[in-house]
Amino acid sequence: MNITVSDQTIDVIIPWVNDNDSAWLALKDKYKEVSSADKSNSRYRDWDNLKYIFRGIEQFWPWINKVYLVTCGQIPQWLNLNHEKLIHVNHNEYIPKEYLPTFNSHTIELNLHRIENLSERFIYLNDDFFPLRPMKPTDFFRDGFPCDSALQQNLLSIYVPGDTNILYIDFTNLGLINAHFRKPNVTQRHFSKWYGPYLGLHGMIQALTKANQHFFTGFYMHHSAQSFLKSTFKTVWDNYPEYLHKHCLHKFRQNTDVNQWLIRYWQLAENKFSPYSMKHRKMYCVSKQNVDEIIAVIKNQQCDIITINDSPGLSHDDFLQVKQQINQALDSLLPYKSSFEI
């Protein structure tokens, strides 16, 4: 594949919300009667550490083209809106108006391809993904394809503490994938992608035990920075327009939704990915029990990217305590303002 200079452009997208904004809280409260919805406070709690993602991008990923900060109109007070690499995107600038206002991260994610001038290749970062070490463009895209792992697992292997909704959502994602793709057709001519040594010994054995299955039972979810092709979003929408439209109408996350994992799975099933080991990325559901380990990983730069996932089981008082500890660790690693800060 011949790659032009423009093809190599890589953008970053970061969604963010300020849960202390009184206007946002009042708007959210208008929909408090919506039933069967996930309104957990941990979905929206602001850890006051977004600036460390920008510092990490500037220090460890200087090759990034543009950084798109996606919000409902909110702007961090410290943000330098005049930065040449920064694009602030309001929900109403790319999400169809029939879905607005939305408090549903799935709606925000499934419409990202509509952002004006977004590059074909981009990295999606949640606001709890932190770069800790230098990385190269080829850690995210190779030969024009997203770097990813086709490590397979069973659906019931997915576990997120306090969040059983994930099981239902992933079941729906896999149903759509298996309705469109036949596993033998996907894997048989791409052995190195689906059974290669980059998966590790355990992953290779697990893949081989599933080789005769005629459908996908699940993919390991790394919950870290995700490389995407914008065109894949368009392809999925072209195939399931009414289905995605129905789910984007949900004001809050629901266990009947699909999410951006569907786009990732589609890339895998189309073999539009470059095999890549995710062993240098770590994910934590933060608690008082593991906060010391998280701090050590940050200070000693023990991985390329760390995900510090809020937990519904974390009380408000515990949240305030671990938030301070983790932010102090991030500041010890990245103490100096980036040019994205005023």
N, C-alpha and C positions, 0 to 999 in steps of 0.2 A: 504494500500500500504506500503510495506517495503522499507525504504529508507536507502541505504548504505552511508558510510562516503563520498565516491566520488560523490554520487548523490547530496549531499548537497553543493557541491562546487558552488560558485556564482562568476562570473566574471563581469567586467564592460567594456563597449565599449564607447569611446568618439571620434567622428569625429572632425577634426579641420582643418582650412585653414588659412594661413597668406595672406590676400589680398594685403599686401604691398610688397610682394615678386616680384621683377622685372621679374624673369624668369617665374614665374607662370602667371603673367599678360601678358607677351609676348606670352606664349602658348595659353592662353585664347583668345587673340586677333586674333589668327589664325583662330578661328571659329566664328568671328564676323558676317559673312554673313549667319550663320544659322538662318532660319526664324521660326516664330511661337514659339519662346522660351522665357522663363522667365530668363532674365539676370539682374534682379534688383540688384543694389549694396548692398542692405540690406541682400541679401543671403550670402554675403561673408565678410561683414565688421567685422574686428577684434576688439573686445571690450577690449582687453588686460587684461582679467580677468580669463583666463583659470586656472591660478595657484590657484584661490580660490576654484575651483571645486576639485582639488587635495587636498587642505588643508581640505576641508569639508569631503572628503572621508576618509582621514587619521584620522580626529578627531571624526567624527560622524558614519562612517561605517568601523571600523577597522577589521571587519570580512571578508572583500572582499578578494578573492583569488588573482586575477590578474586584472590589469587595462590595457586595450588595447587602445592605442592612435592611431587612424587611420588618416593618412595624405597622400598627394601625394608625400611624401618624405621630407616635411618640418619638422623641429624640433625646438620647442621653445628654445631660447638661455638659459633659466634658467633651463631647464629640466635635471634631473639626470638620464641619460640613463642606469646607472649601478644599479638602484634600483631593488631589487629582485622581486618586484611585477609588475614592468612596462614592457610592451611589446609594442615596437613601430612597427606599421604595415604600410608598404607602399601599396598604391593601387595596384601596380603591383605584390604584393605578394599574393593577394587573388581574385582580380577582373579579370575575363577572359580578355585576351589581346584585343579581338575584341571590347571591350567596352571602351578602353583607348585611349587617356586620357579622363577623364570625369569630368565635372563640375556640374553633376546632382546628387543631394543628394539621389534621389531615386535609382539610380544605385549603389551608395555606400552602401545604406541600404539593398537593396534586395539581396545582395550577402554576407552579413555578416557571414552566416553559413559556408562559405568557408575558414574562417580564421583558420589557423592551430592551433590545440590544444585548441581551444576555448571550454569552458565547455558547457554542455548541457543546463544549466541554466545561463542566463546572463541578466544584466540590461543595457539597452541602454539609454545613456545620450546624448542629444544634448549639444553643447558647451555653451548653455545659461541656463542650469539646475543647480541650486546650492543647495546642502544640507545645511540646516540651523540648524537642531537639530538631536540628536542621533536617529537612527532607528535600527531595528533588522532585521536579515535575514527573519523572518516571516512576515515582512512588504512587502516583495517582492515575497516570495515563501512559500507555505504551502502545506504539503502532496505531495510535488514534483511538484505542479502546480503553475503557475504564479498567483500572487494576482492581481485581476482586478475587474472592475465593469461592469456588463451587462446593465447598465442604457441605456434605449432606447430613441431615439428622432427621429424627422423627418429630412430628408436630408437638407431641407431648413433652419433648425435651426442652422446649422453650419455657423459661421460668423467669418472671420478673416479680420480685417480692411485692406483695400488695396489689398486683395488677393482673388479674386473671383475664381482663378484657383482651390482652395481647393474644391469648390462645384463640379466641373467637375470630379476631381480626385476621390472624395469620391463616386460619382455616379457610376463610373467605378468599384471601389472596391466592392460596394454593389451588383452590377450586377453579378460579379464573385461569390460572396458568395451565392446569391440567386439561381444561376445556379447550384450550387453544393449541397446546403443544403435546406431542407424544414423546415421552422421555427417550425411547430407543433412537428415534430420529435425531434428537438433540445431541446425544452423547456418543453414538457409535463411531463417528468420524473425528472425534475430538478427544482422544484418549488422554493426552497430556493435560487438558483442561479439567477433565472430570475425575481422573484417577492418578494424576501425576504426583511426584515426590514432594512438591511444594505443600501438599496437604498434611505432610507428616505421616509417620507410620500408622498411627491410629486412624487418621482421616482416610488414608488409602484403603485400609482394611474395611472401614465402614462403607466407603464408596463401592468397593468390590462386592460386598455382601448385598448391596442394593442394585447391582448391575442388571439383574434379570427383572427388576420391577418395571412395570409399564407406565408408572406415574410417579411424580415427585411427591415425597412425603415430608419434605421440609429442607430448609437451608439454614446453616448456622448463621445467626445474626450477631455481628460483631459490635453493633451499636457504636459506631465511630464515624469519623469523616467518610462520607460516601461520594464516590466519583460517579457522575451521571452524564449521559448524552441527552441533550435537550430534545433531540429527535425521537428518543424512545418515549418520552412523555406524550408527544403528539401521536405516536403509533398506538399507544394504549388507549388514548382518548378516541382515536378513530375506530378502534375495535369495540370499545364499551362506552359509547357516549352517554346513553341514557342511564346506565348503571352508575357511572361516576357522577353524573349530574345529580341523581337522587341522593347520593351520599354527601355531596358537597353542600346540600341544602341543610344538613344538620348543623345546628348552632354550636353544639358541643360534641366532643368525642363520644362515640357510642360503640358498643361491642358488635354492632352489625356493620361497621364501617370497613372500608379498605384504606390502606395507607400507602406511603411512598415506598414501602417494601415491595409492593406490587411492581413498581417501575424497575427496581433492582432485579427482582426475579425474572422479569421480562428480558432484561439485558443478558442475564445468565442463559436463559432458555434460547435466545437468539444467537448465543455464542459471541456476543459483542462484548467480550471482556478479555483481559490479559491476566493469566494466572499470577497470583500474588499472595504471599503469606502474610497474615495479619498478626503474627506473633509479637510484633513490637508495638502493639496497641493494647491498652488496658482499660477496662470498664469497671466502675464501682457503683453500687447503690449505697450511698453514704449512710453511715450510722455512727453512733458513739463508739461502737466496737472496732470499726475499721478505719477511723479517722487518722490514727497514728500511722497506719500503713500508707494511706493516701498521701499524707504529708511527706513521708520518706520517699515515695515514688516521685513526687514533684521536686523536692529539693535535690535529689540525687539523679534526676533526669533518667529514670529507669525505663522509660518507654518513649516512643515518638509522639504519641497522642494519648492523653488520659481523658476518659469520660467520667464526670462526677455527677451521677444521676441522683436527683432529689428522690426521697422515699416518702410515700404517703404515711408510713409509720413513724416518721420523725416528728416529734412534738414541736410546737413553736419555740419553746425554751431551748430544746436540744438543737433545733435548726439554727438559732441565733449563735449558740456556742460553737458548733462545728463550722458554721459559715465564717466566723472570725478566724478560727484556726487555719482553715483551708486558704482563706484569702491572704493571711500572713505568709503562708508558704509560697503562694503564687507571687507575692510581692518580693519575697527573698530571691526568687529566680528571675523575675522580670521587674526590677525596681524602678526603671527609668521610663518616663513617658514616651510613647510612640508619637510619630508625626500625625497620627489620627486623633490625638488629643489636643485640646486647646492649651 
